[in-house]
């Protein structure tokens, strides 16, 4: 298997073409954490930076294989070529060593890799801006540059080591801890969360969570809002499955949970109204539909065509709600 790595290495540009300035339009000072959840097989990364669209340039992943963080004077070759080397059978430590050796701008890079087995490797070049450093532990690597101090990386590590639950939430908690410890010395602007697993959507996608905030004064808060919106959608699916199975009590409980997690998600209120209407709770169903319409007036166009509310169409309240 490792023989194919020679083909990967042959694709590397000559060292002279890997100067730091070649990939430095907006220096990617940042803090990030890559991690693994061995119970689910998920690999993930969280990042926050006072640079535009850090998530577009700092992370590369392939479900079931590896995840790579590439930052500071970020060179994008570390992502895809690192993953190809790991797929060819090289452990992260060897893969990273080969890429660093081929990179003339290595002293300004910061890179961390983790494979599906949880093996890690990290590199912080001496030319990256202070404070800079990394810390790897069981199932994670935390790293950063242009930070207020070492306490930022330590806070990420402590948070991950002491947390539990879904990987995306643990990554976001680690970023919150890092920011509370000082974060990027320049401030905040962008962030991202990425979680991949071996098979999603019938094997055609490995993305379980893929959220980016490219430009925001409070990117971590915005990441959490969007993650909660995604989780609310997942709970709605649970509610719909329960309804389809005839379990209206479970459907009601899940639909309410969706509205509580993301109260501005009009889809959640429609899902709740559907369950309430099926249970004969007509007044409650109309209250939920009114909330959905307040959040999204476009619902006035779609609700009359929604067969879930056929039993309500002759009610004058429904006609007033949709403007009919």
Rosetta blueprint (number, residue, H / E / L):
1 X L
2 X L
3 X L
4 X H
5 X H
6 X H
7 X H
8 X H
9 X H
10 X H
11 X L
12 X L
13 X L
14 X L
15 X H
16 X H
17 X H
18 X L
19 X L
20 X H
21 X H
22 X H
23 X H
24 X L
25 X L
26 X L
27 X L
28 X E
29 X L
30 X L
31 X E
32 X E
33 X E
34 X E
35 X E
36 X E
37 X E
38 X L
39 X L
40 X L
41 X L
42 X E
43 X E
44 X E
45 X E
46 X E
47 X E
48 X E
49 X E
50 X L
51 X L
52 X L
53 X L
54 X H
55 X H
56 X H
57 X L
58 X L
59 X E
60 X E
61 X E
62 X E
63 X L
64 X L
65 X L
66 X E
67 X E
68 X E
69 X E
70 X E
71 X E
72 X E
73 X L
74 X L
75 X L
76 X L
77 X H
78 X H
79 X H
80 X H
81 X H
82 X H
83 X H
84 X H
85 X H
86 X H
87 X H
88 X L
89 X L
90 X L
91 X L
92 X H
93 X H
94 X H
95 X H
96 X H
97 X H
98 X H
99 X H
100 X H
101 X H
102 X L
103 X L
104 X L
105 X L
106 X H
107 X H
108 X H
109 X E
110 X E
111 X E
112 X E
113 X E
114 X E
115 X E
116 X L
117 X L
118 X L
119 X L
120 X E
121 X E
122 X E
123 X E
124 X E
125 X L
126 X L
127 X L
128 X L
129 X L
130 X L
131 X L
132 X L
133 X E
134 X E
135 X E
136 X E
137 X E
138 X L
139 X L
140 X E
141 X E
142 X E
143 X E
144 X E
145 X L
146 X L
147 X E
148 X L
149 X L
150 X H
151 X H
152 X H
153 X H
154 X H
155 X H
156 X H
157 X H
158 X H
159 X H
160 X H
161 X H
162 X H
163 X L
164 X L
165 X L
166 X L
167 X H
168 X H
169 X H
170 X H
171 X H
172 X H
173 X H
174 X H
175 X H
176 X H
177 X H
178 X H
179 X H
180 X H
181 X L
182 X L
183 X L
184 X E
185 X L
186 X L
187 X L
188 X L
189 X L
190 X E
191 X E
192 X E
193 X E
194 X E
195 X E
196 X E
197 X E
198 X E
199 X E
200 X E
201 X L
202 X L
203 X L
204 X L
205 X E
206 X E
207 X E
208 X E
209 X E
210 X E
211 X E
212 X E
213 X E
214 X L
215 X L
216 X L
217 X L
218 X L
219 X H
220 X H
221 X H
222 X H
223 X H
224 X H
225 X H
226 X H
227 X H
228 X H
229 X H
230 X H
231 X H
232 X H
233 X H
234 X H
235 X H
236 X H
237 X H
238 X H
239 X H
240 X H
241 X H
242 X H
243 X H
244 X H
245 X L
246 X L
247 X L
248 X H
249 X H
250 X H
251 X H
252 X H
253 X H
254 X H
255 X H
256 X H
257 X H
258 X H
259 X H
260 X H
261 X H
262 X L
263 X L
264 X L
265 X L
266 X H
267 X H
268 X H
269 X H
270 X H
271 X H
272 X H
273 X H
274 X H
275 X H
276 X H
277 X H
278 X H
279 X L
280 X L
281 X L
282 X H
283 X H
284 X H
285 X H
286 X H
287 X H
288 X H
289 X H
290 X H
291 X H
292 X H
293 X H
294 X H
295 X H
296 X L
297 X L
298 X L
299 X H
300 X H
301 X H
302 X H
303 X H
304 X H
305 X H
306 X L
307 X H
308 X H
309 X H
310 X H
311 X H
312 X H
313 X L
314 X L
315 X L
316 X H
317 X H
318 X H
319 X H
320 X H
321 X H
322 X H
323 X L
324 X L
